[in-house]
Amino acid sequence: MQKVNILQGLCLCILFLFACSITSTSNPADQGVFNTSVAQTARVVLTMTSFNTSVAQTSQAILTPQAPPGIVPQSTLITLLTPTPASAGIAPPAGNPPPPAQPVADVTAPSQLPATYSGGILKVMECFDLDSGGVVADARSDICMDANGLVSARNGAVLSQTGGLVQPSKNTCKADQWMDTSELSPMTDLNMCFKTNQGSYGFFVMRMDQLMDRKQIVFDWWIFP
């Protein structure tokens, strides 16, 4: 490349010296020869310049590394692997969904209730705490009996308005939609669900109705753990 440039410079110098020598003469024949020589020299210079440009382009093409056939160039891989704004905004897939909740095992009462949950007595105008199992003041009670012998739930407790002959389970009482604070007249041997003011579930069953003579009822109850 440097040799070609030097050669071009020499040609231009010779052309300049030749022009100076011819310019000093007035012979037309010599001037014609000069014009022809200048044109030929210019063509040589242009041809060498074109050759120099072709050589430079060919050298650059040879020196530029090309990917072997079948291999993606590194620049193309970088472009393909760079996330676009659209793909960058896509959230990664969530992990495996949590397993479904297992059903809670139901709880039942013993067929024969312990003595501590049997034979409770509730008299007219008294209140009873089903959690502790005793007669208490109204402010602490779960159920109370009025002067007419009607029983109602108190202080956030609720009592079912229906009952059955079979002891209910804990899940049965939790699903009871008929529990509220309304007054009711319990019937003998009907198991009635309740929820105490402490959030405990259980059932209440009247065993003896003595309202006609002693103004009281005798009942059994159970609190599910």
N, C-alpha and C positions, 0 to 999 in steps of 0.2 A: 504493500500500500504506500509506504514512504518513497520507494523507488519510482513509482508512477508519478507522484507529486513532484519529485525532483526533475524527472524527465519533462514534465509539462513546463516547469519553470525555465529550463534550458531552451526549450523551443520558443518560448515567448521572448527570451533575451536575444536569441539569434534573429528572430523576426524584427525586433526593435532595431538592432544594429544594421540589419540589411535595409530597413526602411530609411535609416539615417543616411546611408551611403547613396541610395537611389534618389533620395529627395534632392541631394546636392547637384544632380545632373538634370539637364533639360531635354535629353534625348527621349522622344516619344516611345521609341522601341524599347528602351530600357524601362520606362515607366510601365509598359504593357507587361513585360516580363515580371516586374515587381508586383503588379496587381494579381497576376496568375499565381505567383508564389505565395502571396498573402492569403489568397483564397484556399490554396492547397494546405497551407500551414494551419489555417483556421479549422479546416475540416479534420485535420489530424488531432488538433487540440480538443475539438468537440467529441471526436470518436473516443479519445482517451478518457475524457470526462465521463462519458456514458459508460465506458468500460469500468471506470473506477466506482461509479454508483452501483453497477450490477455486481461487482466483486464485493462491495460492502454489504449489500442486501443478502447475497449468497452466504457470506461469512456469518451474518447474524442468524440466518435460518439454520446453518449447521450447528452453531453454538447453542441455540435454544433447545433445551431438553424436550423430547417428545415421549409421551407415555407409550409403552409397548401395546400392541393390539390386544384388545380384550380387557385392559386395565383402565379403570376410571382415574383421570388425573386427580392429584391431591386437592387442587383448587376447586374442582367440581364436587369432590366429596365434602369439603368444608361447606360449600353452598347448600348441598343436599341435607347435611346434618344440622345446619343452623336452624333453630326453630323460628318459624314465621310468627308474626303477631297473632294470627288466627289460631295457630296450634298452641302458642304459648298461653292463651287464655283458657284452654281446655283443662279442666281439673283432672288429675289422675284418677283412674278408677278406684272406687272405694274398696276396702277390704271385704272379707267375708262378712255377711250380716250376722248379728248376734243370734245365738240359738233361741228358739222360742221359749218363753217362760214356762217352767214346769208347773202343773197344777198343784195347788197347796193340798196336802193330805188333810182329809176331813177328820174331825174329832167328835167322838160320841161320849155320852155319859154312861156310867155303870148302870146296869139294869136295876140293881139294888142300891139306892143312894145311901151314902154314909149318914150316920145319926146326926152329924153336925149340920146336914142340909135337909133334915126331916123334922116335921113337927113344929115349924115356925108358927107363931101366933100373932095375928094382927087384929087389934081391936078397933072399934069405932073411934075416930079422931086421933089415931096413932099413925106413926110413920115408921118405915123399916128401911134399913140399909142392907141391900142384897150383897154388897161386896164384903162387909164385915160380919153380916149375919146377926143383926140385933135391932131392937127398937131404938130410934134416935130422934133428935129434934128434926123438925121439918126441913131446916136449912141444909142438912147433911143427908137427907133421905133419898131413896130411889122411888119408893111407892108410898102412898098414904091412903087411908080410908076415911071417907067423910061421914057425916051423921046419918046418911041414908044407906050406908053399907057399900057405896061405890068406890072402886079402887082406881087411882090415876097415877101416872108417872110424874116425877118432880125433878127439878134441878138439872135438866138436860137429859135425864133418862127417858127411854121410850118403852112402851109395852104393846105387844101385838093385840090386835082386835079380833084375831081368830085363834083357833087351837085345834089340836088333834089328840087322838087317843094314844099315839105312838110318840115316844120321846124324840124330839128333833135333834139333829146334829148341829154342830157349830156353823157349817156352811149353810145349812137350811135357815138358821136364824139370821145370819148375815144377809141372806137374800130375801128375807121377809119384807115385803113392801107395805105391810099393814100395821107397822109399829108407829105409834104416835103417843101423845099425852092425853088422849081423850079418856073420859071416865067410862068404866065398864063394870059389869057385874059378873065376876068369875063364876064359871060353872064347874061342878065337881068333876075331877079326873080329866079335865082338858089341859093339855100341855101348851102353854103360851110363851112364846119367845119374848125376851127383853134385851135391852142394852142399857147398862148402868151408866151413871154419870161419870164413871171413870173409864168408860169405853169397853167394858167387859161384856161378852155375850153369854147368855144362859137361857134357862126356861123356868117357868113358874107353873105349879099345878096345885089347885085347891083340893084337899082331901076331905075336908069336913066343913059344912056350912052351919054355923051356930048363931047366925044373926038373929034368929027369932027369939032366942032365950038369953044368951050371954053377950050378944052383940060383938061377935068376933068370928074369924075364920082360921082354920088350921091348914097349912100348906107346906109343900116341899119345893125346893128350888135347887138349881145347879148352876155353877159358874164354870164355863169352859176355860181351860188353861190357854 
